[in-house]
Amino acid sequence: MADLNKPVIVLVRPQLGENIGKAARAMLNFGLTEMRLVAPRDGWPNPSAGPAASGADIVLEQAKVFATTAEAVADCAHVHATTVRKRGVTKPVIGADEAGRLVHTLAGRHAIIFGPERSGLETEDVALARNILTIPINPEFGSLNLAQAVVLVAYEWARLGRELAGASKVLVQPTVEDTLPPAPQEELDGLVAHFEKLLEPLGYFRPQARAEVSRRTLRGVLTKPGWNHLEVRTLRGVLTTIERDRRD
């Protein structure tokens, strides 16, 4: 599995060390080792995580901690948010199988984000994603814990990897000739911030009661096309030119 494009597993505000350990165990079962933690409730490292990981120590030892979800996925070109609800954010909805295929076939780093055990991802977390990853389960008993969700996503990623390996010996994701990969999240965040900086004094985000919805919609518009870094740089250049002209 060394040659496969491996997704980053991001646990957002996880509550229990045991669940972090169980998620690490689920990851390593299918060859995934890069875990990122966003503001874990009980801090990190957590003594309860090790026993629950049942030997998946390499995942826990290499786990990185971030203050925000945006920081945790800043270097990723593709972000998939696992949630059962859209939470007011319009995004394409895919299953775990489609997510696994995207990881193998779309160039760039992929992050799959999972929310807290009790509440799931918040709207601002989902807003960072390119799409929403939903696992179809029994509507009369929708009780899927964190480790179970991680294992299902990891399994589909591994299964699709084997499927692709059967069709070709080359396991790295194919790229379209002369097509650049999508820009990383930090570049898109910079573009969104640049737009907001220009629009704020013009009153675009008024009235105040609609400001948050307007910001979220703007982010959705700017992240949906999958701009590459040259396209983002071009748009930033356009905005800078507008700024300079206004100052002059």
C-alpha positions as CSV (number, residue, x, y, z in Angstrom):
1,M,0.0,0.0,0.0
2,A,3.0,2.2,0.0
3,D,2.3,3.5,-3.5
4,L,-1.3,4.3,-2.9
5,N,-2.6,7.9,-2.4
6,K,-3.5,7.7,1.3
7,P,-6.0,10.1,2.8
8,V,-5.4,12.0,6.0
9,I,-7.9,11.2,8.8
10,V,-8.9,14.3,10.8
11,L,-10.8,13.9,14.0
12,V,-12.4,17.2,14.9
13,R,-12.8,17.9,18.6
14,P,-12.8,14.3,19.7
15,Q,-14.1,13.8,23.2
16,L,-12.6,10.5,24.5
17,G,-9.1,9.1,24.3
18,E,-10.5,5.6,23.9
19,N,-12.3,6.7,20.7
20,I,-9.1,8.2,19.3
21,G,-7.3,4.9,20.0
22,K,-10.0,2.9,18.4
23,A,-10.0,5.1,15.3
24,A,-6.2,4.7,15.1
25,R,-6.7,0.9,15.2
26,A,-9.3,1.1,12.4
27,M,-6.9,3.2,10.3
28,L,-3.9,0.9,10.6
29,N,-6.0,-2.2,9.8
30,F,-6.2,-0.8,6.3
31,G,-2.8,0.8,6.0
32,L,-3.6,4.4,7.0
33,T,-1.2,6.1,9.4
34,E,-1.7,9.9,9.2
35,M,-4.1,11.1,11.9
36,R,-4.7,14.8,12.7
37,L,-6.6,15.9,15.8
38,V,-8.4,19.2,16.1
39,A,-8.7,20.5,19.7
40,P,-9.2,17.2,21.4
41,R,-11.4,17.8,24.5
42,D,-9.1,16.1,27.0
43,G,-5.8,17.3,25.5
44,W,-3.1,15.3,23.8
45,P,-1.4,12.9,24.4
46,N,-4.2,11.0,26.1
47,P,-3.3,8.0,28.3
48,S,-6.6,6.2,27.4
49,A,-5.8,6.2,23.7
50,G,-2.9,3.7,23.7
51,P,-4.7,0.7,25.2
52,A,-7.7,1.2,22.9
53,A,-5.4,1.4,19.9
54,S,-4.4,-2.3,20.5
55,G,-1.0,-1.9,19.0
56,A,-1.6,0.9,16.5
57,D,1.0,3.0,18.3
58,I,2.6,4.4,15.1
59,V,-0.6,6.2,14.3
60,L,-0.9,7.8,17.8
61,E,2.8,8.6,17.9
62,Q,2.7,10.5,14.6
63,A,-0.7,12.2,15.3
64,K,-0.6,16.0,15.0
65,V,-2.7,18.4,16.9
66,F,-4.3,21.6,15.4
67,A,-6.3,24.4,16.9
68,T,-8.8,24.6,14.1
69,T,-10.2,22.4,11.3
70,A,-9.0,24.9,8.7
71,E,-5.4,24.6,9.9
72,A,-5.6,20.8,9.9
73,V,-6.6,20.6,6.3
74,A,-4.7,23.7,5.0
75,D,-2.3,21.5,2.9
76,C,-5.1,19.3,1.4
77,A,-6.5,19.8,-2.1
78,H,-9.6,17.7,-1.3
79,V,-11.6,17.8,1.9
80,H,-14.4,15.3,2.5
81,A,-16.7,15.9,5.5
82,T,-18.5,12.9,7.1
83,T,-21.9,13.9,8.3
84,V,-25.5,12.6,8.1
85,R,-26.9,16.1,7.5
86,K,-26.0,19.0,5.1
87,R,-26.4,21.5,8.0
88,G,-27.3,24.3,5.7
89,V,-24.4,23.9,3.4
90,T,-25.0,22.9,-0.2
91,K,-22.3,20.4,-1.2
92,P,-22.3,17.3,-3.4
93,V,-23.1,14.2,-1.4
94,I,-21.1,11.0,-1.9
95,G,-20.8,7.6,-0.2
96,A,-17.7,6.0,1.2
97,D,-17.1,4.0,-2.0
98,E,-17.1,7.2,-4.1
99,A,-14.8,8.9,-1.6
100,G,-12.4,6.0,-1.8
101,R,-12.4,6.2,-5.6
102,L,-11.8,10.0,-5.5
103,V,-8.8,9.6,-3.2
104,H,-7.2,7.2,-5.7
105,T,-8.1,9.1,-8.9
106,L,-7.9,12.8,-8.1
107,A,-4.4,14.3,-7.7
108,G,-3.5,16.1,-4.5
109,R,-3.8,15.4,-0.8
110,H,-7.2,14.3,0.6
111,A,-8.5,14.8,4.1
112,I,-11.5,13.0,5.5
113,I,-12.9,14.8,8.5
114,F,-15.0,13.3,11.3
115,G,-16.8,15.3,13.9
116,P,-17.2,15.0,17.7
117,E,-18.9,11.8,19.0
118,R,-22.0,13.5,20.3
119,S,-22.7,16.4,17.9
120,G,-20.9,15.7,14.7
121,L,-19.3,18.4,12.5
122,E,-20.4,22.0,12.9
123,T,-21.4,24.1,9.9
124,E,-18.1,25.9,9.7
125,D,-16.3,22.5,9.5
126,V,-18.5,21.3,6.7
127,A,-18.1,24.6,4.8
128,L,-14.4,23.7,4.3
129,A,-15.2,20.6,2.4
130,R,-15.6,19.9,-1.3
131,N,-18.3,17.4,-0.6
132,I,-20.3,15.6,2.1
133,L,-19.5,11.9,2.8
134,T,-22.5,10.1,4.1
135,I,-22.7,6.4,5.0
136,P,-26.2,4.9,4.4
137,I,-27.4,3.2,7.6
138,N,-30.7,1.9,9.1
139,P,-32.9,5.1,9.5
140,E,-34.5,3.4,12.5
141,F,-31.2,3.0,14.3
142,G,-28.6,5.5,13.2
143,S,-26.1,4.8,15.9
144,L,-22.7,4.7,14.2
145,N,-19.7,5.4,16.5
146,L,-16.5,7.2,15.5
147,A,-14.3,4.1,15.0
148,Q,-17.0,2.4,13.0
149,A,-17.3,5.4,10.7
150,V,-13.5,5.5,10.3
151,V,-13.3,1.7,9.6
152,L,-16.0,1.9,6.9
153,V,-14.3,4.8,5.1
154,A,-10.8,3.2,5.4
155,Y,-12.2,-0.2,4.1
156,E,-13.7,1.4,1.0
157,W,-10.4,3.2,0.3
158,A,-8.5,0.0,0.6
159,R,-11.0,-2.0,-1.5
160,L,-11.0,0.5,-4.3
161,G,-7.2,0.5,-4.2
162,R,-7.2,-3.3,-4.8
163,E,-9.7,-2.9,-7.5
164,L,-7.6,-0.3,-9.3
165,A,-4.5,-2.4,-8.8
166,G,-6.2,-5.3,-10.6
167,A,-6.7,-3.0,-13.7
168,S,-3.3,-1.5,-13.6
169,K,0.1,-2.0,-11.8
170,V,0.4,1.7,-11.4
171,L,-1.3,2.6,-8.1
172,V,-0.7,6.3,-8.0
173,Q,-3.6,8.4,-9.0
174,P,-3.8,9.2,-12.7
175,T,-3.7,12.9,-13.8
176,V,-5.0,14.6,-16.8
177,E,-2.3,15.8,-19.1
178,D,-1.6,19.5,-18.8
179,T,-4.1,19.8,-15.9
180,L,-2.8,21.1,-12.6
181,P,-4.1,19.7,-9.3
182,P,-6.6,21.8,-7.3
183,A,-5.1,24.4,-5.0
184,P,-4.5,23.5,-1.4
185,Q,-7.0,24.7,1.2
186,E,-4.8,27.5,2.6
187,E,-4.7,29.2,-0.9
188,L,-8.5,29.0,-1.2
189,D,-8.8,30.4,2.3
190,G,-6.6,33.3,1.2
191,L,-8.7,33.9,-1.8
192,V,-11.9,33.9,0.3
193,A,-10.3,36.3,2.8
194,H,-9.2,38.6,0.0
195,F,-12.8,38.8,-1.4
196,E,-14.2,39.4,2.1
197,K,-11.6,42.2,2.7
198,L,-12.8,44.0,-0.5
199,L,-16.5,43.4,0.0
200,E,-16.7,44.4,3.7
201,P,-16.4,48.1,3.3
202,L,-18.8,48.1,0.4
203,G,-21.6,46.7,2.6
204,Y,-21.9,43.4,0.9
205,F,-22.3,41.6,4.2
206,R,-25.1,43.8,5.5
207,P,-27.5,43.4,7.1
208,Q,-25.6,41.9,10.0
209,A,-28.2,39.2,10.5
210,R,-27.4,37.8,7.1
211,A,-23.6,38.3,7.3
212,E,-22.7,34.7,8.3
213,V,-24.9,33.2,5.6
214,S,-23.5,35.5,3.0
215,R,-19.9,34.6,4.0
216,R,-20.7,30.9,3.8
217,T,-22.4,31.2,0.4
218,L,-19.4,33.2,-0.9
219,R,-17.1,30.5,0.3
220,G,-19.2,27.8,-1.4
221,V,-19.1,29.7,-4.7
222,L,-15.3,30.1,-4.5
223,T,-14.5,26.6,-3.5
224,K,-16.9,24.7,-5.8
225,P,-14.9,25.0,-9.1
226,G,-11.8,23.3,-7.8
227,W,-9.4,26.1,-8.8
228,N,-5.7,25.2,-9.3
229,H,-3.0,27.3,-7.8
230,L,-2.5,29.3,-11.0
231,E,-6.2,30.2,-11.2
232,V,-6.2,31.2,-7.6
233,R,-3.2,33.3,-8.1
234,T,-4.8,35.0,-11.1
235,L,-7.9,35.8,-9.1
236,R,-5.8,37.2,-6.3
237,G,-4.0,39.4,-8.9
238,V,-7.4,40.7,-10.2
239,L,-8.4,41.6,-6.6
240,T,-5.1,43.2,-5.9
241,T,-5.5,45.3,-9.1
242,I,-8.9,46.4,-8.0
243,E,-7.6,47.4,-4.5
244,R,-4.7,49.4,-6.1
245,D,-7.1,51.2,-8.4
246,R,-9.3,52.2,-5.6
247,R,-6.4,53.5,-3.6
248,D,-5.1,55.5,-6.6
